[in-house]
């Protein structure tokens, strides 16, 4: 997902998306360790999506505190 797509979500939806991505990352890591993962680039993509979503969530929370 792109940052713009994450920004369109609300704080609750963003938190849910982070949880979903974390579960997906766990499953992908498990598959990679058992040599069952075909697309290893997906690991990097999911990690970056989690970081992107957490950054935007933090920005939202910081903005709410200032106002």
Backbone as numpy.savetxt, mean C-alpha at the origin, in Angstrom:
# Nx Ny Nz CAx CAy CAz Cx Cy Cz
-0.97 1.28 -8.13 -1.80 2.46 -8.13 -0.93 3.70 -8.13
-1.45 4.72 -8.71 -0.74 5.99 -8.72 -1.14 6.82 -7.52
-0.32 7.79 -7.19 -0.58 8.64 -6.03 -1.90 9.37 -6.17
-2.25 9.77 -7.37 -3.51 10.46 -7.60 -4.70 9.58 -7.21
-4.62 8.31 -7.50 -5.70 7.38 -7.16 -5.81 7.23 -5.65
-4.69 7.22 -4.95 -4.71 7.14 -3.50 -5.28 8.42 -2.89
-4.95 9.57 -3.48 -5.44 10.85 -2.95 -6.96 10.97 -3.09
-7.53 10.28 -4.06 -8.98 10.33 -4.27 -9.74 9.56 -3.18
-9.05 8.68 -2.46 -9.69 7.90 -1.41 -9.76 8.69 -0.11
-10.71 8.32 0.74 -10.79 8.92 2.06 -9.82 8.23 3.01
-9.72 8.74 4.22 -8.76 8.19 5.19 -9.10 6.74 5.55
-10.38 6.44 5.74 -10.78 5.07 6.09 -10.51 4.11 4.94
-10.86 4.54 3.74 -10.63 3.70 2.56 -9.14 3.46 2.36
-8.36 4.49 2.63 -6.91 4.39 2.47 -6.34 3.41 3.48
-6.84 3.44 4.70 -6.40 2.50 5.73 -6.75 1.06 5.34
-7.96 0.87 4.81 -8.38 -0.45 4.35 -7.49 -0.93 3.20
-7.16 -0.02 2.31 -6.30 -0.38 1.16 -4.91 -0.78 1.64
-4.39 -0.07 2.64 -3.08 -0.42 3.20 -3.13 -1.82 3.80
-4.22 -2.14 4.50 -4.37 -3.49 5.08 -4.41 -4.55 3.99
-5.15 -4.28 2.92 -5.23 -5.23 1.81 -3.86 -5.45 1.17
-3.15 -4.37 0.96 -1.82 -4.47 0.36 -0.85 -5.20 1.27
-0.97 -5.00 2.57 -0.10 -5.70 3.52 -0.35 -7.20 3.48
-1.62 -7.59 3.41 -1.95 -9.01 3.29 -1.40 -9.59 1.99
-1.55 -8.82 0.91 -1.03 -9.27 -0.38 0.49 -9.42 -0.33
1.16 -8.48 0.31 2.62 -8.55 0.44 3.03 -9.79 1.22
2.30 -10.08 2.30 2.60 -11.28 3.08 2.47 -12.53 2.21
1.38 -12.62 1.46 1.17 -13.79 0.60 2.24 -13.90 -0.49
2.59 -12.76 -1.07 3.63 -12.78 -2.10 4.98 -13.19 -1.53
5.29 -12.69 -0.34 6.55 -13.05 0.31 6.59 -14.55 0.60
5.47 -15.07 1.08 5.37 -16.50 1.36 5.59 -17.31 0.09
4.96 -16.88 -1.01 5.12 -17.58 -2.29 6.57 -17.49 -2.77
7.20 -16.35 -2.58 8.58 -16.19 -3.02 9.51 -17.12 -2.24
9.27 -17.24 -0.93 10.12 -18.10 -0.11 9.96 -19.57 -0.45
8.76 -19.95 -0.92 8.53 -21.35 -1.28 8.74 -21.60 -2.77
9.32 -20.61 -3.46 9.65 -20.72 -4.89 8.43 -20.93 -5.77
7.28 -20.37 -5.37 6.06 -20.51 -6.16 5.66 -19.21 -6.85
6.41 -18.15 -6.62 6.07 -16.85 -7.18 6.65 -16.72 -8.59
5.77 -16.46 -9.55 6.22 -16.33 -10.94 6.68 -14.91 -11.26
5.94 -13.91 -10.76 6.24 -12.51 -11.07 6.84 -11.83 -9.85
8.15 -11.85 -9.76 8.83 -11.31 -8.58 8.77 -9.78 -8.53
8.52 -9.14 -9.64 8.44 -7.68 -9.65 7.22 -7.17 -8.89
6.24 -8.04 -8.70 5.03 -7.66 -7.96 5.35 -7.32 -6.51
6.36 -7.99 -5.92 6.78 -7.69 -4.55 7.18 -6.22 -4.43
8.02 -5.77 -5.32 8.50 -4.39 -5.29 7.35 -3.42 -5.49
6.46 -3.75 -6.41 5.33 -2.88 -6.71 4.40 -2.73 -5.50
4.13 -3.82 -4.82 3.24 -3.77 -3.65 3.90 -3.00 -2.52
5.20 -3.23 -2.30 5.91 -2.48 -1.25 5.85 -0.98 -1.50
6.02 -0.59 -2.73 5.99 0.83 -3.08 4.58 1.41 -2.95
3.56 0.61 -3.30 2.18 1.06 -3.14 1.85 1.28 -1.66
2.33 0.40 -0.80 2.12 0.56 0.64 2.77 1.85 1.12
4.00 2.08 0.71 4.72 3.29 1.12 4.00 4.54 0.61
3.54 4.48 -0.63 2.84 5.62 -1.22 1.55 5.91 -0.44
0.81 4.87 -0.13 -0.46 5.03 0.59 -0.22 5.56 2.01
0.80 5.04 2.68 1.10 5.51 4.03 1.54 6.98 4.02
2.29 7.37 3.02 2.73 8.76 2.91 1.54 9.69 2.72
0.62 9.31 1.86 -0.56 10.14 1.61 -1.45 10.20 2.84
-1.59 9.07 3.54 -2.38 9.04 4.77 -1.76 9.97 5.81
-0.45 9.94 5.93 0.24 10.83 6.87 0.04 12.30 6.48
0.08 12.60 5.19 -0.16 13.96 4.73 -1.56 14.42 5.11
-2.55 13.52 4.93 -3.93 13.85 5.29 -4.06 14.14 6.77
-3.41 13.32 7.59 -3.49 13.49 9.05 -2.78 14.77 9.46
-1.67 15.08 8.86 -0.94 16.31 9.18 -1.75 17.54 8.80
-2.39 17.46 7.64 -3.20 18.57 7.17 -4.40 18.79 8.10
-4.98 17.71 8.58 -6.13 17.82 9.48 -5.71 18.42 10.83
-4.52 18.12 11.29 -4.04 18.66 12.56 -3.78 20.15 12.47
-3.31 20.61 11.34 -2.99 22.03 11.15 -4.27 22.85 11.14
-5.32 22.33 10.55 -6.57 23.08 10.44 -7.31 23.01 11.70
